[in-house]
């Protein structure tokens, strides 16, 4: 809903986020469906999407990458792990322009 409002008010899409963190198991519309919707909208397709999930399933990782996600990370179990992940995501956003390149862990 936020992204649709953003696009309605700014037809160029300039107000859109620079990075989207997406949980696969969201209520109502899950992350897989959200990723498909993001890829369908030309003004949103360029935004890097990083998946955060409790899953470590190789097929799930491959499927989200094929659907357009730039990276896939398992949710950290500790607060420090979360801080480390956030730091990595900042580095990734600044240093990576290709889907194949993941941030350092």
N, C-alpha and C positions, 0 to 999 in steps of 0.2 A: 504494500500500500504506500509506503514511504517513497519508493522509487517511482511509482506511477504518479504520485502527487508532484514529485520533483520534475518529471518529464512534462506534466501538464503546465506547470508554471514557467518552465524554462525549456523551450522547444529545442535548444541546442544540446541539452543534457549537461551543461557546464557545472551545474550544482550537484551532480551525482558524486557518490563517494569514490575515492581513489583505490579502495580495496574493500572486498566483501568477505567477511568471515561467516561461513555457513555451516550450521549443524545439520547433519543428515536426518536427525530424528525430531524435527520440530513438529509441534501440533498443527492441525488444520492442513497446511501445505508443507509436505516434508522437503528436505533439502534437495533431493533428486529432482522433484518437480520444480522447485524454485530455480535450480540450475538450468533446467530446460527452458523455463520462461525467460531467464536472463539472456540465454543464447538466442532466443527468438527475436529479441528487441535489438535492432541495429545500434541504437544509441546507448545500450547498456552492455553490449557484447564485449567491448574493449576493457571493461573493468575486471581486473584480476580477482578470481574467486578462489579462496583457500578453504578447504573442507576441514572441519574439526569434528572428530567422532570418537566414540569409545571403541569402534571397530578397528581391527587391524587386518581385515580380510583382504587378501591380494586381489580377488575378483572385484570387490567393492572399490578398491583404490583404482584399479584399471578402468572400471566403468565410469567413475567420476572424472578421471583424467580424459577419457575419450569424449565425455559429454561437455568438456570445456573447462574443468577446474584446473587451476595452475599448480596446486599442491594439495596434499592430503596429510594431516597430522592427527595422531591419536591424542586425545585430551590428556594432559598431564595429571598425575594423581596428587601432586603437592603444589602449594602456593609458589614455591621457588621455581618449580617446573613451569608453571604458568608465566611467571616473570621472564624466564629464559625463552619460552616460546614467543612471547610478545616482542622481546628484543630481536629474535630471529626474523620475525615477520617484518619488523621495521627495516631490517637489513635487506630482506628479500624484495620488498617493495621498491627500495632505492636502487638495488643492484641488478635485478633480474627483469628481463623483458621476454624471456622465452619460457614456455610451459615446461620444458625439460629440466630446468635448473631450479633446485630446491635451496632454501636457505640453509646455512650451516646449523648443525645441531650441537 
